[in-house]
Amino acid sequence: MTRIHALRNLGLAAACLLGLAVPAVPAQPSTADAEPSQPTVGDEAKDFELENLAGKSVKLSESTKNGPVVLVVLRGYPGYQCPLCTQQVAQFVTRAQEFRDKRATVLLVYPGPATGLKLHADEFVNGKSLPENFQLLLDPDFKFTKSYHLRWDVARETAYPATFVIDMDRKVRLAKVSKSHGDRAQVADVLKALPARE
């Protein structure tokens, strides 16, 4: 019996010695190794500058001087005009006055390969009239999409559909990124996230 206890104690001692060789707290990955993240609530939205269909440059930091910005990232042209993007934009347009009442500008980003992008964007709004507080912006070769870590980089895809509400201090008040074609931000939730007009 004593011999069994001695062997058991020896095993425990060996386990303890082995345990001492293992750090008590797992090593954390370095910041350099961390996966880049998409903007989330409370972040400062990274500034960007894109051209609209008329070739005029639109900069986020300039847009937020006039009021909050609703930033809607569409799928662009993944080989066809996305019906869910068309439906989403129509829902926003029907409530354009409510966005205007909150002094909000709605920026719609249309990403895709630079070749033919403007032609496809023109097709997307063909026969539609965007309200004056809405702008369709071109994102050739996904420069903006990549900088916001929204690139859906697989065949027949372009960008993850996303919606952000950005206040005048460029702080993100709402962030909704979909990892599918659907599950988009609802207009009512976007309007609710906009700051009250002073």
PEJOBEL-V53146 format. One line per field, one symbol per residue. phi: phi as a letter, one per 30 degrees, with the letter a starting at -180 (. if undefined). psi: psi as a letter, one per 30 degrees, with the letter a starting at -180 (. if undefined). A space follows every 10 residues. Layout:
phi = ???
psi = ???
//
This chain:
phi = .ddddddddd dddddddddd dcedcddddd edddddcdeb ejdddddabb cdddiddbce dddddcldbc ccccdibdja dddddedddd ddddcedddd dchccccccc cleedidded ddddceiccd edccbcccbd hiddeddchc dccbeibbbd ebbbcbddci ddcbbbcccb dchcddeddd dddddddd
psi = eeeeeeeeee eeeeeeeeef fkkekkkkkl effkkkllkl kflkkkllkl kafggkkkke feefffalkj jjjlfbihfl jjeeeeeeee eeefgeeeee fggkkjjjkj llkejgeeee eeeegkfljk lfgkkkkkik ggeeeefghg kiilkgldlk klkkkkafgg kkfkkjkkga fbhlkkeeee eefkkkk.
//
